[in-house]
């Protein structure tokens, strides 16, 4: 079987990845790449108690969902959020929002923040929206969503609720994989710009040869970050879903 290193932590849809990849002859190995430190949850809590000040909520990462859940401290999200214009990126995130916050979101088919911004513009056509959207985010957020929505006439109230740091075992795990006597990984699958940035520092510091690996990126921003590090991207999966990932791998 072809060894695929999936550079992300195992999550609720990991079993789907495992089953689908193994079905197509791949051996998936998850390597946790990032860790997250939450902050400003008291500020987020205050915002969540005032839905009347907002047009809705926007989620672009699973960590933002966790931050909202933790900020609520076991309480329910106010029902006044439900009739507002709420959006998210990705089917998995949409399901998590529904399950943990009892909130329906739109735009989940969008593969990235840029696509979501375009969807929001279309979705709000002929609607009067004057209040900002509450946007819980991380310290490494891209400005694409904010810039595009501003261009379209909408504003965000950004609350930085988590910081991204390298996973404590990332370096050791990568060294074990590349220095093992058994076959080296044939594929490297990156899910985020920060993931490739942290991994690249390990590759460079220990002079690990990743040139023989086929690199697959999830989304255009990750692709750009990989290329900025001087590596070749063999394929890009437009959405962070098992089906899109498998399709990209089969096409390499």
Phi, psi and omega per residue, in radians:
X1 nan 2.590 -3.130
X2 -1.454 2.184 -3.056
X3 -1.395 2.162 3.136
X4 -2.031 2.084 3.075
X5 -1.584 1.994 -3.133
X6 -1.701 1.879 -3.006
X7 -1.513 1.255 3.075
X8 -2.831 2.786 3.076
X9 -1.259 2.638 3.048
X10 -1.152 2.498 -3.089
X11 -2.421 -2.931 -3.052
X12 -1.145 -0.418 3.137
X13 -1.769 0.243 -3.133
X14 -1.094 -0.637 3.137
X15 -1.086 -0.623 3.107
X16 -1.153 -0.758 3.073
X17 -1.015 -0.862 -3.093
X18 -1.019 -0.876 -3.082
X19 -1.105 -0.784 -3.076
X20 -1.221 -0.719 3.139
X21 -1.183 -0.755 3.130
X22 -1.132 -0.620 3.110
X23 -1.041 -0.557 -3.105
X24 -1.752 0.273 3.007
X25 1.545 0.354 3.119
X26 -1.897 2.602 3.040
X27 -1.892 1.750 -3.078
X28 -1.420 2.389 3.064
X29 -2.261 2.042 3.131
X30 -1.450 2.281 3.064
X31 -2.137 1.876 3.115
X32 -1.033 2.182 -3.021
X33 -1.873 -0.650 -3.034
X34 -2.105 2.708 2.959
X35 -2.303 2.859 -3.014
X36 -2.376 2.378 3.076
X37 -1.975 2.105 -3.100
X38 -1.482 2.624 -3.103
X39 -2.723 2.941 3.056
X40 0.988 0.465 -3.124
X41 -1.211 -0.433 3.080
X42 -1.211 -0.664 3.080
X43 -1.148 -0.772 3.115
X44 -1.079 -0.706 -3.138
X45 -1.039 -0.773 3.120
X46 -1.047 -0.719 3.133
X47 -1.133 -0.731 -3.094
X48 -1.151 -0.389 3.121
X49 -1.430 -0.048 -3.089
X50 -2.214 1.051 -3.120
X51 -1.059 -0.426 -3.123
X52 -1.157 -0.207 3.128
X53 -1.576 -0.026 -2.985
X54 -2.267 2.782 3.026
X55 -1.521 -0.327 3.132
X56 2.819 -3.031 3.125
X57 -1.949 2.551 3.051
X58 -2.243 2.260 3.110
X59 -2.089 2.268 3.058
X60 -2.174 0.120 3.098
X61 -2.668 2.611 3.095
X62 -1.076 -0.559 -3.140
X63 -1.108 -0.606 3.116
X64 -1.121 -0.636 3.099
X65 -1.132 -0.785 3.105
X66 -1.058 -0.711 -3.138
X67 -1.084 -0.753 3.113
X68 -1.105 -0.789 3.131
X69 -1.046 -0.789 -3.113
X70 -1.211 -0.632 3.136
X71 -1.115 -0.520 -3.131
X72 -1.286 -0.280 3.078
X73 0.906 0.812 3.077
X74 1.519 -0.122 3.112
X75 -1.527 2.785 3.111
X76 -1.329 2.566 2.973
X77 -1.133 2.368 -3.103
X78 -0.960 2.360 -3.133
X79 -1.080 -0.367 -3.123
X80 -1.135 -0.276 3.059
X81 -1.295 -0.476 -2.972
X82 -1.049 -0.744 -3.130
X83 -1.402 -0.025 -3.120
X84 -1.405 3.096 -3.113
X85 -1.559 1.699 -3.055
X86 -1.928 2.390 -3.013
X87 -2.362 2.714 3.079
X88 -2.676 2.780 3.061
X89 -1.788 2.207 3.007
X90 1.660 2.396 3.137
X91 -1.112 -0.722 -3.114
X92 -1.074 -0.766 3.123
X93 -1.132 -0.715 3.133
X94 -1.038 -0.752 3.122
X95 -1.157 -0.672 3.124
X96 -1.155 -0.695 3.103
X97 -1.095 -0.757 3.133
X98 -1.115 -0.740 -3.070
X99 -1.285 -0.741 -3.022
X100 -1.639 -0.430 -3.099
X101 -2.059 -0.100 -3.102
X102 0.953 0.819 -3.094
X103 -2.303 2.282 3.077
X104 -1.534 2.430 3.100
X105 -2.201 2.801 3.096
X106 -1.993 2.841 3.057
X107 1.488 0.136 -3.053
X108 -1.112 -0.340 3.095
X109 -1.271 -0.225 3.119
X110 -1.156 2.363 -3.094
X111 -1.508 -0.266 -3.098
X112 -2.789 3.061 -3.063
X113 -1.111 -0.628 3.138
X114 -1.107 -0.809 3.105
X115 -1.099 -0.673 3.137
X116 -1.110 -0.728 3.119
X117 -1.032 -0.733 3.123
X118 -1.148 -0.676 3.111
X119 -1.120 -0.758 -3.138
X120 -1.046 -0.747 3.121
X121 -1.013 -0.804 -3.140
X122 -1.176 -0.747 -3.076
X123 -1.145 -0.564 -3.084
X124 -1.634 0.110 3.128
X125 -1.011 2.262 -3.135
X126 1.280 0.137 3.045
X127 -1.838 2.539 3.109
X128 -1.617 1.911 -3.125
X129 -2.188 1.977 -3.090
X130 -2.027 -0.441 -3.098
X131 -1.438 2.725 3.129
X132 -1.275 2.879 3.004
X133 -1.705 2.434 3.057
X134 -1.417 2.183 -3.032
X135 -2.239 1.593 3.035
X136 -1.261 2.297 -3.010
X137 -2.583 3.096 3.129
X138 -1.827 3.028 -3.078
X139 -1.242 -0.317 -3.114
X140 -1.810 0.314 -3.101
X141 -1.025 2.525 3.021
X142 -1.402 2.791 -3.128
X143 -1.624 0.100 -3.048
X144 -1.029 -0.875 -3.097
X145 -1.060 -0.860 -3.096
X146 -1.101 -0.758 -3.112
X147 -1.155 -0.766 -3.112
X148 -1.171 -0.772 -3.134
X149 -1.136 -0.629 3.078
X150 -1.090 -0.717 3.107
X151 -1.104 -0.581 -3.128
X152 -1.487 -0.057 3.075
X153 1.721 0.262 -3.131
X154 -2.056 2.699 -3.105
X155 -2.147 2.735 3.121
X156 -2.066 2.466 2.913
X157 -1.785 1.693 -3.057
X158 -1.487 2.219 3.045
X159 -2.086 2.020 -3.122
X160 -1.363 1.918 -2.990
X161 -1.962 -0.061 3.059
X162 -2.716 2.724 3.051
X163 -2.036 2.498 -3.135
X164 -1.715 2.257 3.105
X165 -2.324 2.788 3.100
X166 -1.161 2.511 3.059
X167 -1.114 2.458 -3.042
X168 -1.093 -0.423 -3.110
X169 -1.777 0.084 -3.031
X170 -1.026 -0.892 -3.075
X171 -1.057 -0.835 -3.126
X172 -1.081 -0.758 -3.122
X173 -1.123 -0.723 3.126
X174 -1.153 -0.720 3.114
X175 -1.100 -0.735 3.121
X176 -1.064 -0.732 -3.094
X177 -1.195 -0.742 -3.045
X178 -1.470 -0.308 -3.131
X179 -1.873 0.088 3.138
X180 -1.196 2.619 -3.140
X181 -1.238 -0.455 3.129
X182 -1.313 3.116 -3.065
X183 -1.005 2.378 3.087
X184 -1.265 2.811 3.132
X185 -1.112 2.453 3.102
X186 -1.596 -0.423 -3.092
X187 -2.320 2.467 3.005
X188 -2.091 2.225 -3.055
X189 -2.053 1.938 -3.088
X190 -1.813 2.375 -3.077
X191 -1.838 -0.219 -3.061
X192 -2.707 2.701 3.054
X193 -1.029 -0.716 3.137
X194 -1.139 -0.590 3.107
X195 -1.076 -0.815 3.133
X196 -1.195 -0.616 3.136
X197 -1.094 -0.770 -3.137
X198 -1.219 -0.708 -3.139
X199 -1.171 -0.713 -3.107
X200 -1.052 -0.623 3.129
X201 -1.144 -0.598 3.083
X202 -1.238 -0.779 3.122
X203 -0.985 -0.797 -3.063
X204 -1.253 -0.726 -3.088
X205 -1.122 -0.646 -3.079
X206 -1.834 0.126 3.111
X207 0.918 0.829 3.098
X208 -1.399 2.329 -3.096
X209 -1.536 1.818 3.114
X210 -1.803 0.096 -3.090
X211 -1.091 -0.490 -3.123
X212 -1.444 -0.149 -3.126
X213 -1.518 2.508 3.010
X214 -1.552 2.199 -3.054
X215 -1.793 2.256 3.104
X216 -2.054 2.292 -3.138
X217 -1.861 2.564 3.015
X218 -1.749 1.826 3.084
X219 1.533 2.755 -3.056
X220 -1.164 -0.596 -3.122
X221 -1.210 -0.645 3.081
X222 -1.192 -0.710 3.093
X223 -1.006 -0.804 -3.127
X224 -1.104 -0.730 -3.130
X225 -1.120 -0.681 3.114
X226 -1.127 -0.801 -3.135
X227 -1.144 -0.587 3.091
X228 -1.117 -0.427 3.094
X229 -1.507 -0.024 3.083
X230 1.595 0.203 3.138
X231 -1.764 2.687 3.127
X232 -1.568 2.283 3.059
X233 -1.670 2.074 -3.092
X234 -1.400 -0.643 3.107
X235 -2.646 2.739 3.086
X236 -2.173 2.220 3.017
X237 -1.577 2.132 -3.023
X238 -1.224 -0.412 -3.130
X239 -2.304 2.601 -3.137
X240 -1.432 1.076 3.133
X241 -2.216 2.637 -3.132
X242 -0.950 -0.685 -3.102
X243 -1.129 -0.772 3.131
X244 -1.181 -0.650 3.127
X245 -1.124 -0.837 -3.141
X246 -1.073 -0.732 3.123
X247 -1.044 -0.736 3.134
X248 -1.153 -0.705 -3.141
X249 -1.156 -0.719 -3.128
X250 -1.188 -0.362 -3.076
X251 -1.653 0.011 -3.104
X252 -1.421 nan nan
